[in-house]
């Protein structure tokens, strides 16, 4: 005769019960939290095999192994699905690497407006410093005052601080998606703290856009396949700028405008240095110019001063 008192009680798990606060399924949250604690939060060299952990944890906790494997492989999702069980409409997902997306889906892919946080990449050093300064921000200090103070203290551009305040300390993308790809208008807060705002195509900077460097330098102009390409202006935080044609990230032909308004016009090498033996140095304040080139970094005139009323090309492409 069996001793029924020794039988282990049957565990019943409702896989469809929702957590009202998050919209995720409660069972998925339980699996996910265990996965984060026992796998993702462990240093990579000591981290257990995810598949082996999933199988062992499912057995110990009486969870369906397929469900546990799905969560550790695909992450968790809260939102509507279509008749084929594909993510569709407005939803939120935490992916298996802990990255987070909140926005629109179509046929299982990110499509429309969305915000993607690259949690796995972690915070840049400059973002950590901005975050630390924000924690001690006085209630009487305005956001504008804080941005100016923070930028000065850390010697970074104000746009870097603005982006950290608006979008958080982690790298992220905020903007348009097309069939799973960053395509359209968007803002990318990069893993080093730099910021790009403008057009995207196929996950790359492509079209018109502005790139904000940590030191306050800004490039505004055309991009192709992730590189500066076409007409654009690179403005230095310390003063002066390059304005003209770029090719695959290199300034090739245009004007090097210096802080005092004097500018060189000609061709440039792959290190953005003047290399034109027939370049022109313009002195707009004198309405004069002269021919020459740069030799070992120094201007070498090849002609006398001539009357010339030219001014730098129109910078209408520049847009804050």
C-alpha positions in Angstrom: 0.0 0.0 0.0 1.4 3.4 -1.0 2.2 6.0 1.6 0.4 9.0 -0.1 1.7 11.3 2.7 5.2 11.2 1.2 4.1 12.3 -2.3 5.4 15.7 -3.4 2.4 18.1 -3.9 1.7 18.9 -7.5 2.8 22.4 -8.6 0.3 24.2 -10.7 1.6 27.2 -12.7 -0.6 29.6 -14.6 1.5 30.6 -17.6 -1.1 33.2 -18.7 -1.5 35.2 -15.5 -0.4 38.8 -16.1 1.4 41.1 -13.7 -0.7 44.3 -13.8 2.2 46.6 -13.0 4.4 45.6 -15.9 2.1 43.8 -18.4 4.5 40.8 -18.5 3.3 37.3 -17.6 4.0 36.5 -14.0 5.6 33.1 -14.9 7.9 34.8 -17.4 9.0 37.4 -14.8 9.8 34.6 -12.4 11.9 32.8 -15.0 13.5 36.0 -16.2 14.5 37.2 -12.7 16.1 33.8 -11.9 17.9 33.9 -15.2 19.3 37.4 -14.6 20.4 36.5 -11.0 22.0 33.1 -11.9 23.3 33.8 -15.4 23.5 37.4 -16.7 24.7 38.9 -13.4 27.5 36.4 -13.2 30.9 37.4 -14.6 31.3 35.9 -18.1 34.3 33.7 -17.1 32.2 32.1 -14.3 28.8 32.2 -16.0 27.0 28.8 -16.4 25.9 27.5 -19.7 22.5 29.2 -20.3 20.9 26.1 -21.9 22.1 23.8 -19.2 21.0 26.2 -16.5 17.5 26.6 -18.1 17.0 22.8 -18.2 18.1 22.3 -14.6 16.1 25.3 -13.2 13.0 24.2 -15.0 13.2 20.7 -13.5 13.9 21.9 -10.0 11.1 24.4 -10.0 8.5 22.3 -12.0 8.4 24.7 -14.9 7.8 23.7 -18.5 11.3 23.4 -20.0 10.2 24.8 -23.4 8.9 27.9 -21.7 12.1 28.4 -19.7 14.2 28.0 -22.8 12.0 30.4 -24.7 12.5 33.1 -22.1 16.3 32.6 -21.8 16.6 32.7 -25.6 14.0 35.3 -26.6 13.5 37.3 -23.5 10.0 38.4 -22.3 7.3 40.5 -24.0 4.3 42.5 -22.9 1.8 43.5 -25.6 -0.5 42.3 -28.4 0.2 39.6 -30.9 -1.4 38.9 -34.3 -3.1 35.7 -35.4 0.3 34.1 -36.0 1.4 34.9 -32.5 3.8 37.5 -33.7 4.4 40.7 -31.8 2.3 43.5 -33.2 1.1 47.0 -32.2 2.6 48.8 -29.2 4.6 46.6 -26.7 7.6 46.2 -24.5 10.3 43.6 -24.6 13.3 42.7 -22.5 15.7 40.7 -24.7 17.8 37.8 -23.6 20.9 40.1 -23.2 18.8 42.5 -21.0 18.4 45.1 -23.6 15.0 46.8 -23.5 12.7 48.0 -26.3 9.5 49.8 -25.9 7.5 50.8 -29.0 5.7 49.6 -32.1 6.0 46.2 -33.7 4.7 44.7 -37.0 4.8 41.0 -37.8 7.3 40.3 -35.0 9.7 43.1 -35.9 10.3 46.6 -34.5 8.4 48.8 -36.9 7.3 52.5 -36.3 8.3 54.6 -33.3 10.4 53.0 -30.6 13.0 53.4 -27.9 15.7 50.8 -27.5 18.1 50.8 -24.5 21.4 49.0 -24.9 21.6 47.7 -21.3 24.3 45.2 -22.0 26.8 47.9 -23.1 26.7 49.6 -19.8 27.3 53.3 -19.0 30.1 55.3 -20.4 32.5 57.0 -18.1 31.1 60.5 -18.9 27.5 59.2 -18.3 28.6 57.9 -14.9 30.0 61.3 -14.0 26.9 63.2 -15.2 24.7 60.8 -13.2 26.8 61.4 -10.1 26.6 65.2 -10.5 22.8 64.9 -11.0 22.5 63.1 -7.6 23.9 66.2 -5.9 22.0 68.8 -8.0 20.3 71.4 -5.8 16.6 71.7 -6.1 17.0 75.5 -6.7 19.3 74.9 -9.7 17.5 75.0 -13.1 18.2 72.4 -15.7 19.8 75.0 -17.9 22.2 76.0 -15.1 23.0 72.4 -14.3 23.8 71.6 -17.9 26.1 74.6 -18.2 27.8 73.8 -14.9 28.1 70.0 -15.7 29.5 70.6 -19.2 32.1 73.0 -17.9 33.1 70.8 -15.0 33.5 67.7 -17.2 34.8 69.6 -20.3 32.1 68.1 -22.5 29.6 69.6 -24.9 26.2 70.8 -23.5 24.4 68.5 -26.0 26.1 65.5 -24.3 24.7 66.5 -20.9 21.3 67.3 -22.4 21.0 63.8 -23.9 22.0 62.2 -20.6 19.2 64.1 -18.9 16.5 63.4 -21.5 17.4 59.8 -22.4 19.2 58.4 -19.3 22.7 57.2 -18.6 22.6 54.1 -20.8 23.3 54.1 -24.6 20.0 54.1 -26.5 18.2 54.7 -29.8 15.0 56.8 -29.9 13.2 57.0 -33.2 11.9 55.3 -36.3 12.2 51.6 -37.2 11.4 49.9 -40.5 11.0 46.1 -40.5 13.4 45.7 -37.6 16.0 48.2 -38.8 16.8 51.8 -37.6 15.4 53.7 -40.6 14.0 57.2 -40.7 14.5 59.9 -38.1 16.2 59.1 -34.8 18.6 59.9 -32.0 21.4 57.6 -31.0 23.2 57.9 -27.7 26.3 55.9 -28.2 28.2 53.7 -25.8 31.0 56.3 -25.4 28.5 59.1 -24.6 28.6 60.8 -28.0 25.2 61.6 -29.7 23.9 61.5 -33.3 20.6 63.1 -34.3 19.3 62.8 -37.8 18.5 60.3 -40.6 19.1 56.5 -40.5 18.9 53.8 -43.0 19.5 50.1 -42.4 20.8 50.8 -38.9 23.4 53.2 -40.1 23.7 57.0 -40.1 22.5 57.9 -43.6 21.2 61.2 -45.0 21.2 64.5 -43.0 22.4 64.5 -39.4 24.4 66.0 -36.6 27.0 64.3 -34.5 27.9 65.7 -31.1 31.4 64.8 -29.9 32.3 64.6 -26.2 34.6 67.7 -26.4 31.9 69.9 -27.9 32.9 69.5 -31.6 29.9 69.1 -33.9 29.5 67.8 -37.4 26.4 68.8 -39.3 25.8 67.5 -42.8 25.4 64.5 -45.0 26.1 60.9 -44.2 26.3 57.6 -46.1 26.5 54.2 -44.6 27.5 55.5 -41.2 30.3 57.9 -42.4 30.4 61.6 -43.2 29.9 61.8 -46.9 28.7 64.7 -49.1 28.5 68.3 -48.0 29.0 69.0 -44.3 30.5 71.3 -41.7 32.7 70.2 -38.8 32.7 72.9 -36.1 35.5 72.8 -33.5 34.5 73.7 -29.9 37.7 75.8 -29.6 36.7 77.8 -32.8 37.1 77.3 -36.5 35.6 74.7 -38.8 35.9 72.6 -41.9 33.2 73.3 -44.4 32.9 71.4 -47.7 32.9 68.0 -49.3 33.5 64.7 -47.4 34.1 61.2 -48.7 33.8 58.1 -46.5 34.5 60.1 -43.3 37.4 62.2 -44.7 37.3 65.9 -45.5 38.4 66.1 -49.1 37.7 69.5 -50.6 36.5 72.8 -49.1 37.3 75.5 -46.7 39.2 75.5 -43.5 37.9 78.5 -41.6 40.0 79.7 -38.7 38.9 81.4 -35.5 39.7 84.9 -36.8 37.7 84.4 -40.1 40.7 83.8 -42.3 40.2 80.6 -44.4 42.1 78.2 -46.7 40.3 76.8 -49.7 41.5 73.8 -51.5 41.9 70.0 -51.3 42.7 67.9 -48.2 44.4 64.6 -47.6 43.1 61.5 -45.7 44.2 63.1 -42.4 42.2 66.2 -43.1 45.3 68.2 -43.9 45.6 70.7 -46.8 47.4 69.1 -49.7 46.5 71.4 -52.6 49.6 73.0 -54.3 47.2 75.6 -55.8 45.1 76.4 -52.7 43.9 79.8 -51.8 44.2 81.7 -48.5 41.4 84.2 -48.0 41.5 87.3 -45.8 37.9 88.5 -45.8 38.5 91.4 -43.5 40.9 92.8 -46.1 39.0 91.6 -49.2 42.2 90.0 -50.3 43.6 86.5 -51.1 46.8 84.7 -52.2 47.7 81.4 -53.8 49.9 78.9 -52.0 50.1 75.7 -50.1 50.9 74.3 -46.7 54.4 72.9 -46.3 55.2 71.0 -43.2 52.2 72.5 -41.6 53.1 76.1 -42.4 51.5 78.3 -45.1 53.8 78.9 -48.0 52.6 81.7 -50.3 53.1 81.3 -54.1 51.7 84.7 -55.1 51.2 88.2 -53.8 48.0 89.5 -52.2 45.2 90.0 -54.7 41.9 91.7 -54.4 39.2 89.2 -53.6 35.8 89.8 -52.1 34.8 86.1 -51.6 33.5 84.9 -48.3 33.0 81.3 -47.0 30.3 79.2 -48.7 26.8 79.4 -47.4 26.3 77.3 -44.3 22.6 76.9 -44.7 23.2 73.1 -44.2 24.0 73.9 -40.5 21.0 73.4 -38.3 21.0 73.0 -34.6 
